[in-house]
């Protein structure tokens, strides 16, 4: 379970990310890229990365 300090650090990071966020690119391949990236990231987070 995250501590209050962990959540405070996350809030600072999230605020910074949202302040500099930009719209995703307009491209017909973005959906495929996004799905592939998410699948790979999930594998890494769950310890299934090669």
PDB file of N, CA, C and O in Angstrom:
ATOM      1  N   UNK A   1       0.849  -1.177   0.000  1.00  0.00           N
ATOM      2  CA  UNK A   1       0.000   0.000   0.000  1.00  0.00           C
ATOM      3  C   UNK A   1       0.890   1.234   0.000  1.00  0.00           C
ATOM      4  O   UNK A   1       1.803   1.334   0.820  1.00  0.00           O
ATOM      5  N   UNK A   2       0.639   2.181  -0.911  1.00  0.00           N
ATOM      6  CA  UNK A   2       1.467   3.391  -0.944  1.00  0.00           C
ATOM      7  C   UNK A   2       1.264   4.246   0.311  1.00  0.00           C
ATOM      8  O   UNK A   2       0.174   4.315   0.878  1.00  0.00           O
ATOM      9  N   UNK A   3       2.339   4.879   0.709  1.00  0.00           N
ATOM     10  CA  UNK A   3       2.269   5.787   1.860  1.00  0.00           C
ATOM     11  C   UNK A   3       1.803   7.162   1.382  1.00  0.00           C
ATOM     12  O   UNK A   3       1.720   7.419   0.181  1.00  0.00           O
ATOM     13  N   UNK A   4       1.504   8.029   2.330  1.00  0.00           N
ATOM     14  CA  UNK A   4       1.111   9.399   1.986  1.00  0.00           C
ATOM     15  C   UNK A   4       2.240  10.101   1.242  1.00  0.00           C
ATOM     16  O   UNK A   4       1.985  10.880   0.323  1.00  0.00           O
ATOM     17  N   UNK A   5       3.477   9.833   1.628  1.00  0.00           N
ATOM     18  CA  UNK A   5       4.628  10.446   0.948  1.00  0.00           C
ATOM     19  C   UNK A   5       4.736   9.946  -0.492  1.00  0.00           C
ATOM     20  O   UNK A   5       5.036  10.720  -1.402  1.00  0.00           O
ATOM     21  N   UNK A   6       4.489   8.650  -0.696  1.00  0.00           N
ATOM     22  CA  UNK A   6       4.507   8.094  -2.052  1.00  0.00           C
ATOM     23  C   UNK A   6       3.441   8.760  -2.918  1.00  0.00           C
ATOM     24  O   UNK A   6       3.699   9.131  -4.063  1.00  0.00           O
ATOM     25  N   UNK A   7       2.249   8.907  -2.361  1.00  0.00           N
ATOM     26  CA  UNK A   7       1.153   9.525  -3.107  1.00  0.00           C
ATOM     27  C   UNK A   7       1.440  10.991  -3.407  1.00  0.00           C
ATOM     28  O   UNK A   7       1.072  11.488  -4.471  1.00  0.00           O
ATOM     29  N   UNK A   8       2.089  11.683  -2.489  1.00  0.00           N
ATOM     30  CA  UNK A   8       2.441  13.086  -2.711  1.00  0.00           C
ATOM     31  C   UNK A   8       3.439  13.206  -3.856  1.00  0.00           C
ATOM     32  O   UNK A   8       3.314  14.096  -4.697  1.00  0.00           O
ATOM     33  N   UNK A   9       4.432  12.311  -3.894  1.00  0.00           N
ATOM     34  CA  UNK A   9       5.404  12.319  -4.999  1.00  0.00           C
ATOM     35  C   UNK A   9       4.704  12.039  -6.322  1.00  0.00           C
ATOM     36  O   UNK A   9       4.986  12.683  -7.333  1.00  0.00           O
ATOM     37  N   UNK A  10       3.790  11.073  -6.307  1.00  0.00           N
ATOM     38  CA  UNK A  10       3.042  10.741  -7.516  1.00  0.00           C
ATOM     39  C   UNK A  10       2.208  11.927  -7.982  1.00  0.00           C
ATOM     40  O   UNK A  10       2.125  12.193  -9.181  1.00  0.00           O
ATOM     41  N   UNK A  11       1.594  12.636  -7.051  1.00  0.00           N
ATOM     42  CA  UNK A  11       0.772  13.793  -7.400  1.00  0.00           C
ATOM     43  C   UNK A  11       1.602  14.868  -8.090  1.00  0.00           C
ATOM     44  O   UNK A  11       1.141  15.484  -9.050  1.00  0.00           O
ATOM     45  N   UNK A  12       2.816  15.098  -7.613  1.00  0.00           N
ATOM     46  CA  UNK A  12       3.703  16.090  -8.234  1.00  0.00           C
ATOM     47  C   UNK A  12       4.050  15.659  -9.658  1.00  0.00           C
ATOM     48  O   UNK A  12       4.009  16.468 -10.585  1.00  0.00           O
ATOM     49  N   UNK A  13       4.388  14.390  -9.825  1.00  0.00           N
ATOM     50  CA  UNK A  13       4.728  13.865 -11.150  1.00  0.00           C
ATOM     51  C   UNK A  13       3.533  13.951 -12.087  1.00  0.00           C
ATOM     52  O   UNK A  13       3.672  14.364 -13.239  1.00  0.00           O
ATOM     53  N   UNK A  14       2.364  13.565 -11.601  1.00  0.00           N
ATOM     54  CA  UNK A  14       1.152  13.601 -12.414  1.00  0.00           C
ATOM     55  C   UNK A  14       0.805  15.028 -12.825  1.00  0.00           C
ATOM     56  O   UNK A  14       0.433  15.269 -13.973  1.00  0.00           O
ATOM     57  N   UNK A  15       0.922  15.973 -11.899  1.00  0.00           N
ATOM     58  CA  UNK A  15       0.624  17.378 -12.208  1.00  0.00           C
ATOM     59  C   UNK A  15       1.554  17.891 -13.298  1.00  0.00           C
ATOM     60  O   UNK A  15       1.114  18.594 -14.208  1.00  0.00           O
ATOM     61  N   UNK A  16       2.824  17.551 -13.217  1.00  0.00           N
ATOM     62  CA  UNK A  16       3.797  17.959 -14.228  1.00  0.00           C
ATOM     63  C   UNK A  16       3.474  17.341 -15.584  1.00  0.00           C
ATOM     64  O   UNK A  16       3.537  18.014 -16.613  1.00  0.00           O
ATOM     65  N   UNK A  17       3.131  16.064 -15.579  1.00  0.00           N
ATOM     66  CA  UNK A  17       2.800  15.378 -16.833  1.00  0.00           C
ATOM     67  C   UNK A  17       1.568  15.996 -17.485  1.00  0.00           C
ATOM     68  O   UNK A  17       1.538  16.192 -18.700  1.00  0.00           O
ATOM     69  N   UNK A  18       0.566  16.298 -16.691  1.00  0.00           N
ATOM     70  CA  UNK A  18      -0.654  16.890 -17.243  1.00  0.00           C
ATOM     71  C   UNK A  18      -0.418  18.310 -17.755  1.00  0.00           C
ATOM     72  O   UNK A  18      -1.046  18.734 -18.725  1.00  0.00           O
ATOM     73  N   UNK A  19       0.478  19.036 -17.111  1.00  0.00           N
ATOM     74  CA  UNK A  19       0.770  20.408 -17.530  1.00  0.00           C
ATOM     75  C   UNK A  19       1.469  20.450 -18.885  1.00  0.00           C
ATOM     76  O   UNK A  19       1.355  21.436 -19.613  1.00  0.00           O
ATOM     77  N   UNK A  20       2.185  19.392 -19.224  1.00  0.00           N
ATOM     78  CA  UNK A  20       2.927  19.376 -20.490  1.00  0.00           C
ATOM     79  C   UNK A  20       2.331  18.402 -21.506  1.00  0.00           C
ATOM     80  O   UNK A  20       2.923  18.157 -22.557  1.00  0.00           O
ATOM     81  N   UNK A  21       1.167  17.854 -21.193  1.00  0.00           N
ATOM     82  CA  UNK A  21       0.535  16.878 -22.087  1.00  0.00           C
ATOM     83  C   UNK A  21       0.159  17.515 -23.423  1.00  0.00           C
ATOM     84  O   UNK A  21      -0.183  18.695 -23.497  1.00  0.00           O
ATOM     85  N   UNK A  22       0.232  16.714 -24.453  1.00  0.00           N
ATOM     86  CA  UNK A  22      -0.144  17.150 -25.795  1.00  0.00           C
ATOM     87  C   UNK A  22      -1.076  16.105 -26.397  1.00  0.00           C
ATOM     88  O   UNK A  22      -1.050  14.943 -25.993  1.00  0.00           O
ATOM     89  N   UNK A  23      -1.898  16.513 -27.359  1.00  0.00           N
ATOM     90  CA  UNK A  23      -2.776  15.532 -28.001  1.00  0.00           C
ATOM     91  C   UNK A  23      -1.951  14.444 -28.690  1.00  0.00           C
ATOM     92  O   UNK A  23      -0.834  14.685 -29.148  1.00  0.00           O
ATOM     93  N   UNK A  24      -2.519  13.264 -28.750  1.00  0.00           N
ATOM     94  CA  UNK A  24      -1.797  12.194 -29.433  1.00  0.00           C
ATOM     95  C   UNK A  24      -1.738  12.496 -30.928  1.00  0.00           C
ATOM     96  O   UNK A  24      -2.583  13.222 -31.452  1.00  0.00           O
ATOM     97  N   UNK A  25      -0.752  11.945 -31.606  1.00  0.00           N
ATOM     98  CA  UNK A  25      -0.573  12.251 -33.027  1.00  0.00           C
ATOM     99  C   UNK A  25      -1.732  11.737 -33.882  1.00  0.00           C
ATOM    100  O   UNK A  25      -2.368  10.732 -33.566  1.00  0.00           O
ATOM    101  N   UNK A  26      -1.979  12.449 -34.958  1.00  0.00           N
ATOM    102  CA  UNK A  26      -3.001  12.028 -35.908  1.00  0.00           C
ATOM    103  C   UNK A  26      -2.323  11.137 -36.939  1.00  0.00           C
ATOM    104  O   UNK A  26      -1.597  11.613 -37.812  1.00  0.00           O
ATOM    105  N   UNK A  27      -2.569   9.852 -36.825  1.00  0.00           N
ATOM    106  CA  UNK A  27      -1.984   8.887 -37.745  1.00  0.00           C
ATOM    107  C   UNK A  27      -2.857   7.640 -37.760  1.00  0.00           C
ATOM    108  O   UNK A  27      -3.409   7.257 -36.728  1.00  0.00           O
ATOM    109  N   UNK A  28      -2.985   7.017 -38.898  1.00  0.00           N
ATOM    110  CA  UNK A  28      -3.810   5.811 -38.951  1.00  0.00           C
ATOM    111  C   UNK A  28      -3.196   4.639 -38.168  1.00  0.00           C
ATOM    112  O   UNK A  28      -3.892   3.668 -37.870  1.00  0.00           O
ATOM    113  N   UNK A  29      -1.917   4.721 -37.837  1.00  0.00           N
ATOM    114  CA  UNK A  29      -1.239   3.625 -37.143  1.00  0.00           C
ATOM    115  C   UNK A  29      -1.198   3.804 -35.632  1.00  0.00           C
ATOM    116  O   UNK A  29      -0.671   2.940 -34.931  1.00  0.00           O
ATOM    117  N   UNK A  30      -1.738   4.899 -35.112  1.00  0.00           N
ATOM    118  CA  UNK A  30      -1.617   5.164 -33.680  1.00  0.00           C
ATOM    119  C   UNK A  30      -2.314   4.095 -32.840  1.00  0.00           C
ATOM    120  O   UNK A  30      -1.782   3.673 -31.813  1.00  0.00           O
ATOM    121  N   UNK A  31      -3.489   3.659 -33.262  1.00  0.00           N
ATOM    122  CA  UNK A  31      -4.211   2.645 -32.495  1.00  0.00           C
ATOM    123  C   UNK A  31      -3.381   1.370 -32.372  1.00  0.00           C
ATOM    124  O   UNK A  31      -3.292   0.795 -31.287  1.00  0.00           O
ATOM    125  N   UNK A  32      -2.781   0.928 -33.456  1.00  0.00           N
ATOM    126  CA  UNK A  32      -1.953  -0.283 -33.419  1.00  0.00           C
ATOM    127  C   UNK A  32      -0.737  -0.074 -32.513  1.00  0.00           C
ATOM    128  O   UNK A  32      -0.394  -0.947 -31.716  1.00  0.00           O
ATOM    129  N   UNK A  33      -0.089   1.089 -32.641  1.00  0.00           N
ATOM    130  CA  UNK A  33       1.058   1.394 -31.782  1.00  0.00           C
ATOM    131  C   UNK A  33       0.648   1.379 -30.311  1.00  0.00           C
ATOM    132  O   UNK A  33       1.326   0.779 -29.477  1.00  0.00           O
ATOM    133  N   UNK A  34      -0.460   2.040 -29.999  1.00  0.00           N
ATOM    134  CA  UNK A  34      -0.918   2.147 -28.623  1.00  0.00           C
ATOM    135  C   UNK A  34      -1.215   0.769 -28.028  1.00  0.00           C
ATOM    136  O   UNK A  34      -0.828   0.488 -26.894  1.00  0.00           O
ATOM    137  N   UNK A  35      -1.893  -0.083 -28.783  1.00  0.00           N
ATOM    138  CA  UNK A  35      -2.213  -1.426 -28.300  1.00  0.00           C
ATOM    139  C   UNK A  35      -0.944  -2.242 -28.067  1.00  0.00           C
ATOM    140  O   UNK A  35      -0.832  -2.946 -27.064  1.00  0.00           O
ATOM    141  N   UNK A  36       0.007  -2.149 -28.987  1.00  0.00           N
ATOM    142  CA  UNK A  36       1.263  -2.885 -28.860  1.00  0.00           C
ATOM    143  C   UNK A  36       2.059  -2.380 -27.661  1.00  0.00           C
ATOM    144  O   UNK A  36       2.587  -3.173 -26.881  1.00  0.00           O
ATOM    145  N   UNK A  37       2.145  -1.056 -27.517  1.00  0.00           N
ATOM    146  CA  UNK A  37       2.886  -0.464 -26.402  1.00  0.00           C
ATOM    147  C   UNK A  37       2.287  -0.886 -25.064  1.00  0.00           C
ATOM    148  O   UNK A  37       3.010  -1.270 -24.145  1.00  0.00           O
ATOM    149  N   UNK A  38       0.952  -0.812 -24.961  1.00  0.00           N
ATOM    150  CA  UNK A  38       0.294  -1.197 -23.713  1.00  0.00           C
ATOM    151  C   UNK A  38       0.550  -2.661 -23.369  1.00  0.00           C
ATOM    152  O   UNK A  38       0.799  -2.996 -22.211  1.00  0.00           O
ATOM    153  N   UNK A  39       0.489  -3.529 -24.370  1.00  0.00           N
ATOM    154  CA  UNK A  39       0.728  -4.955 -24.128  1.00  0.00           C
ATOM    155  C   UNK A  39       2.161  -5.188 -23.645  1.00  0.00           C
ATOM    156  O   UNK A  39       2.389  -5.964 -22.717  1.00  0.00           O
ATOM    157  N   UNK A  40       3.119  -4.519 -24.272  1.00  0.00           N
ATOM    158  CA  UNK A  40       4.525  -4.662 -23.864  1.00  0.00           C
ATOM    159  C   UNK A  40       4.750  -4.101 -22.462  1.00  0.00           C
ATOM    160  O   UNK A  40       5.438  -4.720 -21.650  1.00  0.00           O
ATOM    161  N   UNK A  41       4.176  -2.941 -22.174  1.00  0.00           N
ATOM    162  CA  UNK A  41       4.335  -2.332 -20.853  1.00  0.00           C
ATOM    163  C   UNK A  41       3.737  -3.230 -19.774  1.00  0.00           C
ATOM    164  O   UNK A  41       4.319  -3.381 -18.700  1.00  0.00           O
ATOM    165  N   UNK A  42       2.592  -3.820 -20.050  1.00  0.00           N
ATOM    166  CA  UNK A  42       1.963  -4.716 -19.084  1.00  0.00           C
ATOM    167  C   UNK A  42       2.855  -5.924 -18.810  1.00  0.00           C
ATOM    168  O   UNK A  42       2.995  -6.346 -17.662  1.00  0.00           O
ATOM    169  N   UNK A  43       3.454  -6.479 -19.855  1.00  0.00           N
ATOM    170  CA  UNK A  43       4.372  -7.607 -19.668  1.00  0.00           C
ATOM    171  C   UNK A  43       5.539  -7.222 -18.770  1.00  0.00           C
ATOM    172  O   UNK A  43       5.935  -7.995 -17.898  1.00  0.00           O
ATOM    173  N   UNK A  44       6.087  -6.040 -18.980  1.00  0.00           N
ATOM    174  CA  UNK A  44       7.207  -5.579 -18.152  1.00  0.00           C
ATOM    175  C   UNK A  44       6.752  -5.405 -16.703  1.00  0.00           C
ATOM    176  O   UNK A  44       7.428  -5.861 -15.781  1.00  0.00           O
ATOM    177  N   UNK A  45       5.619  -4.754 -16.502  1.00  0.00           N
ATOM    178  CA  UNK A  45       5.126  -4.506 -15.147  1.00  0.00           C
ATOM    179  C   UNK A  45       4.782  -5.794 -14.404  1.00  0.00           C
ATOM    180  O   UNK A  45       4.882  -5.856 -13.179  1.00  0.00           O
ATOM    181  N   UNK A  46       4.381  -6.811 -15.143  1.00  0.00           N
ATOM    182  CA  UNK A  46       4.031  -8.088 -14.517  1.00  0.00           C
ATOM    183  C   UNK A  46       5.203  -9.060 -14.484  1.00  0.00           C
ATOM    184  O   UNK A  46       5.043 -10.221 -14.107  1.00  0.00           O
ATOM    185  N   UNK A  47       6.386  -8.582 -14.880  1.00  0.00           N
ATOM    186  CA  UNK A  47       7.583  -9.415 -14.801  1.00  0.00           C
ATOM    187  C   UNK A  47       7.691 -10.467 -15.880  1.00  0.00           C
ATOM    188  O   UNK A  47       8.406 -11.455 -15.709  1.00  0.00           O
ATOM    189  N   UNK A  48       6.995 -10.277 -16.989  1.00  0.00           N
ATOM    190  CA  UNK A  48       7.049 -11.248 -18.083  1.00  0.00           C
ATOM    191  C   UNK A  48       7.890 -10.759 -19.248  1.00  0.00           C
ATOM    192  O   UNK A  48       7.818 -11.313 -20.345  1.00  0.00           O
ATOM    193  N   UNK A  49       8.686  -9.727 -19.015  1.00  0.00           N
ATOM    194  CA  UNK A  49       9.528  -9.190 -20.097  1.00  0.00           C
ATOM    195  C   UNK A  49      10.633 -10.190 -20.424  1.00  0.00           C
ATOM    196  O   UNK A  49      11.121 -10.894 -19.539  1.00  0.00           O
ATOM    197  N   UNK A  50      11.027 -10.251 -21.692  1.00  0.00           N
ATOM    198  CA  UNK A  50      12.107 -11.179 -22.077  1.00  0.00           C
ATOM    199  C   UNK A  50      13.439 -10.786 -21.479  1.00  0.00           C
ATOM    200  O   UNK A  50      14.441 -11.463 -21.707  1.00  0.00           O
TER     201      UNK A  50
END
